[in-house]
């Protein structure tokens, strides 16, 4: 009929007298005939059919066995639904694309939320270790199935060492040279795969290379380290290298690296400023203000724990003569050497500070009075062994006078303890090269002595302890 001619492109003369198999319209023509043997009627079966031009279209077929001129015949009714299928396929593709976009937006939203929280946490970090742990946790959340490492430069800047790893990262790759990483050499992210012709970073073991991305961490015009992320084919067998190293994923890794680099740079700057504010620039020891801060805290802790604290106040003998004879550079070297000596004799919990001029104070938490006296004698004896050459001149041996006080024997507050140690130091300076014990306090400590002073006593507050005695001896001002 006309519909057949329009749908298939065959003319009536070409098909009259031909069997259904001869026309080669159906890929599986016998399937229709076969169904009629058991089920003579087929309704709305979708079957592809081939038109005269060779194109394949989709038809909605219904069959019925009818009798014509005494013979059973198969009547096939076909409606071309190719356009409808095309529209349905286009709608399905649009729906799938929309679903992918929705999923991508949800992923971006989740990533933005995690990165925002990461930024807040990094701002609250007080140490490099905390910042690295946070960054590693975020990498695990946003890059599931991956493995990698956060590698930072060592103190000397010659090597990089993994400060945090995840996903079974190999310890064999935890330390490497900056020249082994293409990202550091090029100053920008470097992606590679063991199946590519591009260069693979030398710090990546060939047996574990897979697909990987290295992002340099740079902040405040300086390289801090590199963020290495690896994606093996085994972890995501369905993902191609191109899919895993897509532009959005690379931007995500770069964002994590940038957040981490800025946080680490700020922490290092904060540590530097903190160190400058609590350290003596010449000797590297803690300064007076920090000593007051820590001693106040230790007094509170000692009161709660009912423990003791030892205080050593030291003054170099005849230090003014060293400056006058050999110059201030020689005096500075003397102070440095005495500072190193005190540090070498200190425990991890001890606080050694330069109190001012040639005076030093050593705070000894959980140290008994007898222990403090023994430590003072050890320091006094060791100081006498300091002899060195400076600009072709021999300086030394040195000597030191030490006043010893302890909590609770000599005071219940920061001010009273330092005053007691200071008075003992004055008595030691009369003889020089000796250790003097503070006079024990008699009675209970007033309530106000349990408080911690926020500011160190001024020079004027300390002067009255010695003012009447300096007239008699004079050498205290050396």
C-alpha positions in Angstrom: 0.0 0.0 0.0 1.0 3.7 -0.1 2.0 3.6 3.5 4.4 0.8 2.9 6.0 2.6 0.0 6.4 5.8 1.9 7.8 4.1 5.0 10.3 1.7 3.3 11.1 3.5 0.0 10.3 0.4 -2.1 8.0 0.7 -5.1 4.9 -1.6 -5.3 6.4 -3.4 -8.4 9.6 -4.2 -6.4 7.9 -6.1 -3.6 4.8 -7.8 -5.2 5.3 -11.5 -5.3 8.3 -11.5 -2.8 8.3 -13.3 0.5 8.9 -11.5 3.8 12.4 -13.1 4.0 13.3 -11.9 0.5 12.6 -8.3 1.3 15.3 -8.2 4.0 13.2 -5.6 5.9 13.7 -7.2 9.3 16.9 -8.3 11.0 15.0 -11.2 12.5 11.9 -11.8 10.4 11.4 -15.3 11.6 11.0 -14.1 15.1 7.7 -12.5 14.1 6.5 -15.6 12.3 7.7 -17.8 15.1 5.7 -16.0 17.6 2.5 -16.5 15.5 2.8 -20.3 15.8 2.3 -20.1 19.6 0.6 -16.7 19.8 -1.0 -15.8 16.5 -1.5 -12.2 17.6 1.4 -9.9 18.5 0.6 -6.4 19.6 2.8 -3.3 19.6 6.2 -5.1 19.3 9.1 -2.7 18.7 11.3 -3.9 15.9 14.0 -2.2 13.9 13.5 -2.4 10.1 15.7 -1.5 7.2 14.4 0.8 4.5 15.6 0.7 0.8 18.3 3.3 1.4 19.8 1.1 4.1 18.8 3.3 7.0 17.4 1.5 10.0 14.2 2.7 11.5 12.0 1.6 14.4 8.5 0.2 13.8 5.7 -0.7 16.2 4.5 -4.0 14.8 1.3 -5.9 15.3 0.6 -9.2 13.6 -2.6 -11.2 13.0 -3.1 -14.6 11.2 -5.9 -14.2 8.6 -7.4 -16.4 6.0 -7.4 -15.2 2.4 -8.7 -17.4 -0.5 -8.7 -20.3 1.8 -5.1 -19.9 2.9 -3.7 -18.7 6.2 -1.7 -15.5 5.8 0.3 -13.4 8.3 -0.9 -9.8 8.3 1.7 -7.4 9.7 0.8 -3.9 10.5 3.7 -1.5 11.1 3.7 2.1 12.3 6.9 4.0 11.9 7.8 5.4 15.4 11.4 6.4 14.6 10.7 10.1 15.2 9.0 9.4 18.5 12.0 7.2 19.6 14.4 10.0 18.5 12.5 12.5 20.6 12.3 10.0 23.5 16.1 9.4 23.2 16.7 13.2 23.1 14.5 13.7 26.2 16.3 10.8 28.0 19.7 12.3 27.1 18.6 15.7 28.3 17.3 14.1 31.6 20.6 12.2 32.0 22.6 15.4 31.3 20.5 17.3 33.8 21.0 14.6 36.4 24.7 14.8 35.8 24.6 18.6 36.2 22.6 18.3 39.4 25.1 15.7 40.8 28.0 17.9 39.8 26.4 20.9 41.5 25.8 18.8 44.6 29.4 17.7 44.5 30.6 21.3 44.0 28.4 22.4 46.9 29.8 19.7 49.1 33.3 20.6 48.0 32.7 24.3 48.8 31.3 23.4 52.2 34.2 21.1 53.0 36.8 23.7 51.8 35.1 26.5 53.7 35.3 24.4 56.9 38.9 23.5 56.1 39.7 27.2 55.9 38.2 27.9 59.3 39.9 25.0 60.9 43.3 26.0 59.4 42.9 29.5 60.7 42.5 28.0 64.2 45.5 25.7 64.0 48.4 26.4 66.4 50.9 24.0 65.0 52.1 22.7 61.6 51.1 19.1 62.6 47.5 20.2 63.2 47.3 21.9 59.8 48.7 18.9 58.0 46.2 16.5 59.6 43.3 18.7 58.6 44.5 18.9 55.0 45.0 15.2 54.8 41.5 14.6 56.1 40.0 17.0 53.5 41.9 15.3 50.7 40.5 11.9 51.8 37.0 13.4 51.8 37.1 15.1 48.5 39.3 12.6 46.6 37.8 9.2 47.6 39.8 6.2 46.5 43.0 8.2 46.0 46.3 8.1 47.9 48.9 10.8 48.4 51.1 12.8 50.6 51.6 16.3 51.9 55.4 16.8 51.6 57.2 19.8 53.2 60.7 21.1 52.9 63.0 20.1 55.7 64.7 22.8 57.8 67.7 23.0 55.6 65.7 23.1 52.4 67.6 20.3 50.8 64.9 17.6 51.0 61.2 17.2 51.2 59.6 14.9 53.7 56.0 13.6 54.0 54.3 15.4 56.9 51.0 13.6 56.2 49.9 10.7 54.1 46.7 8.8 53.2 45.4 5.9 51.2 48.3 3.6 51.8 51.0 5.9 50.5 54.4 4.1 50.3 56.9 5.1 52.9 59.6 4.5 50.3 58.5 7.8 48.7 58.3 9.8 51.9 61.7 11.6 51.4 63.0 13.0 48.1 64.9 15.8 46.6 63.2 18.9 45.1 64.8 18.1 41.8 62.8 14.8 41.7 59.5 16.6 41.3 58.5 18.2 38.0 56.0 20.4 39.7 58.6 22.1 41.9 61.0 22.4 39.0 58.4 24.0 36.7 56.6 26.0 39.4 53.1 24.7 38.4 51.0 21.6 38.7 52.3 18.5 36.9 50.0 15.6 35.9 51.3 12.4 34.4 50.6 8.7 34.0 52.7 5.6 33.6 50.8 5.0 30.3 51.7 8.5 29.0 54.7 9.7 27.1 55.0 12.6 29.5 57.7 12.6 32.3 56.8 10.9 35.5 58.3 12.5 38.7 61.4 10.7 39.9 60.0 10.5 43.4 57.2 8.3 42.2 58.1 4.6 42.2 57.5 3.1 38.8 55.7 0.1 40.2 53.2 2.4 41.9 53.1 5.2 39.4 49.5 5.0 38.0 48.0 8.4 37.3 49.3 11.2 39.6 49.2 14.9 40.1 51.8 17.0 41.9 50.9 20.6 43.0 53.6 22.9 44.4 52.6 24.7 47.6 53.8 28.3 47.4 52.9 31.1 49.8 54.5 34.5 50.6 56.8 34.2 47.6 58.4 31.0 48.9 57.9 27.2 48.2 56.7 25.3 51.2 56.3 21.8 49.7 54.2 19.8 47.3 50.9 18.1 47.4 51.1 14.7 45.7 47.8 12.9 44.8 47.8 9.5 43.0 45.0 7.7 41.3 45.7 4.1 40.3 43.7 2.2 37.6 42.8 -0.4 40.2 41.1 2.1 42.5 38.7 3.3 39.8 38.8 0.7 37.1 36.0 2.5 35.2 37.7 5.9 35.1 40.1 6.8 32.4 43.1 9.0 33.1 41.4 11.9 31.4 38.4 11.6 33.6 40.4 11.5 36.8 42.6 14.4 35.8 39.7 16.5 34.6 40.0 20.2 35.0 37.6 20.5 37.9 39.5 17.8 39.8 42.8 19.4 39.2 41.4 22.7 40.4 40.2 21.0 43.5 43.6 19.6 44.3 45.2 23.0 43.6 42.7 24.7 46.0 43.6 22.2 48.8 47.3 22.9 48.2 46.8 26.7 48.2 44.7 26.6 51.4 47.4 24.4 53.1 50.3 26.5 51.9 48.8 29.8 53.2 48.0 28.2 56.5 51.5 26.8 57.0 53.1 30.1 56.0 51.0 32.0 58.5 51.8 29.5 61.2 55.5 29.8 60.5 55.2 33.6 60.5 53.3 33.4 63.8 56.0 31.2 65.3 58.7 33.5 64.1 57.0 36.6 65.7 56.3 34.7 68.8 59.9 33.5 69.1 61.1 37.1 68.6 58.8 38.3 71.3 59.9 35.7 73.9 63.5 35.1 73.0 66.6 37.1 73.7 68.1 38.0 70.4 71.8 37.6 71.5 71.7 34.3 73.4 68.5 32.7 72.0 67.3 32.1 75.6 63.9 33.1 76.8 63.5 36.7 77.8 62.4 38.2 81.1 58.8 38.7 80.1 58.4 35.1 79.1 60.0 33.9 82.3 57.5 35.9 84.3 54.6 34.4 82.2 55.8 30.8 82.6 56.8 31.1 86.3 53.3 32.4 87.1 51.8 29.5 85.4 54.1 27.0 87.1 53.3 28.5 90.5 49.6 27.8 89.9 50.4 24.3 88.8 52.7 23.7 91.8 50.0 24.9 94.2 47.4 22.5 92.8 49.9 19.6 92.7 51.5 20.5 96.0 54.9 20.3 94.4 58.0 22.5 94.5 59.8 24.9 92.2 63.5 25.9 92.2 64.7 29.3 91.2 68.3 30.1 90.3 69.3 33.7 89.8 72.9 34.0 88.3 75.2 36.9 87.7 78.5 36.8 85.9 81.4 38.0 88.1 83.6 40.8 86.8 81.6 41.0 83.6 82.2 44.8 83.3 85.9 44.1 83.3 85.5 41.8 80.3 83.7 44.5 78.4 86.2 47.2 79.4 89.3 45.0 78.6 88.2 43.0 75.5 85.3 45.0 74.1 81.6 44.5 73.9 81.9 41.9 71.2 83.9 39.7 73.6 81.2 40.4 76.3 78.5 39.2 73.9 80.5 36.0 73.2 80.8 35.4 77.0 77.0 35.8 77.3 76.4 33.4 74.4 78.7 30.7 75.9 77.1 31.0 79.3 73.7 30.7 77.7 74.7 27.5 75.9 76.0 26.1 79.1 72.8 26.8 81.0 70.8 25.2 78.1 73.0 22.1 78.1 72.3 21.6 81.9 68.6 22.2 81.6 65.8 19.5 81.5 63.1 19.7 78.9 60.7 21.3 81.4 63.2 23.9 82.7 63.0 27.5 81.6 66.3 29.3 81.1 66.2 33.0 80.5 68.4 36.0 80.2 67.0 38.3 82.9 68.9 41.4 81.8 72.5 42.4 81.3 74.7 39.6 82.7 71.9 38.2 84.8 70.2 34.9 84.1 67.3 33.1 85.7 66.6 29.3 85.6 63.2 28.1 86.7 63.2 24.4 87.8 59.6 23.0 87.9 59.1 20.1 90.3 62.6 20.5 91.7 63.3 20.4 95.5 65.3 22.9 97.3 68.2 20.5 97.7 68.0 19.6 94.0 68.1 23.3 93.1 71.2 23.8 95.2 72.9 20.8 93.6 72.1 22.2 90.1 73.5 25.6 91.1 76.8 24.0 92.2 77.0 22.1 89.0 76.5 25.2 86.9 79.0 27.2 89.1 81.7 24.5 88.6 81.0 24.2 84.8 81.2 28.0 84.3 84.8 28.0 85.7 85.8 25.7 82.8 84.8 28.2 80.2 88.0 29.4 78.6 88.2 30.5 74.9 90.2 32.6 72.5 88.7 35.7 71.1 90.5 37.8 68.6 93.9 36.4 69.6 93.1 36.9 73.3 92.3 34.4 76.0 89.1 35.0 77.9 88.4 33.0 81.1 88.1 31.2 83.2 84.8 32.7 84.1 82.9 32.6 87.4 79.3 33.1 88.4 77.5 33.9 91.6 74.1 32.2 92.2 71.2 32.9 94.5 68.8 30.0 95.1 65.2 30.2 96.2 62.4 27.7 96.1 58.6 27.4 96.3 57.1 27.1 98.9 60.1 27.6 101.2 60.9 31.2 100.2 57.7 32.7 98.8 54.2 32.0 97.5 54.2 34.4 94.6 56.3 35.3 91.6 57.4 38.6 93.1 58.3 37.2 96.5 60.3 34.3 95.0 62.3 36.5 92.7 62.9 39.0 95.5 64.2 36.1 97.8 66.5 34.8 95.0 67.7 38.3 94.3 68.7 38.9 97.9 70.5 35.6 98.0 72.4 36.6 94.8 73.5 39.8 96.4 75.0 37.9 99.3 76.8 35.6 96.8 78.2 38.6 94.9 79.9 39.7 98.1 82.2 36.7 97.9 81.8 35.9 94.2 82.0 32.4 92.6 79.6 30.9 95.2 76.1 29.8 95.8 73.9 31.3 98.4 70.5 30.1 99.7 67.6 32.5 100.2 66.4 33.1 103.8 63.4 30.9 104.6 60.0 32.6 104.8 58.4 32.4 108.3 54.7 32.0 108.6 51.9 31.3 106.1 51.6 33.1 102.7 49.0 35.8 102.5 46.1 35.1 100.1 47.3 37.8 97.7 50.6 35.9 97.2 48.7 33.1 95.4 47.9 35.5 92.5 50.0 35.6 89.4 51.4 38.9 88.3 50.9 39.7 84.6 53.9 42.2 84.4 57.4 41.7 85.7 58.5 43.9 88.6 60.1 47.1 87.5 63.7 48.1 88.2 62.5 50.5 90.8 60.7 47.7 92.6 63.9 45.6 92.7 66.3 48.3 93.7 65.4 48.7 97.4 66.5 45.1 98.1 70.1 46.2 97.5 70.2 49.9 97.7 71.6 50.2 101.2 74.2 47.5 100.6 75.6 48.7 97.2 77.4 51.5 99.1 79.4 49.0 101.1 80.5 46.6 98.4 80.0 48.3 95.0 80.8 45.2 92.8 77.1 44.3 92.3 76.9 46.8 89.4 79.5 44.9 87.4 
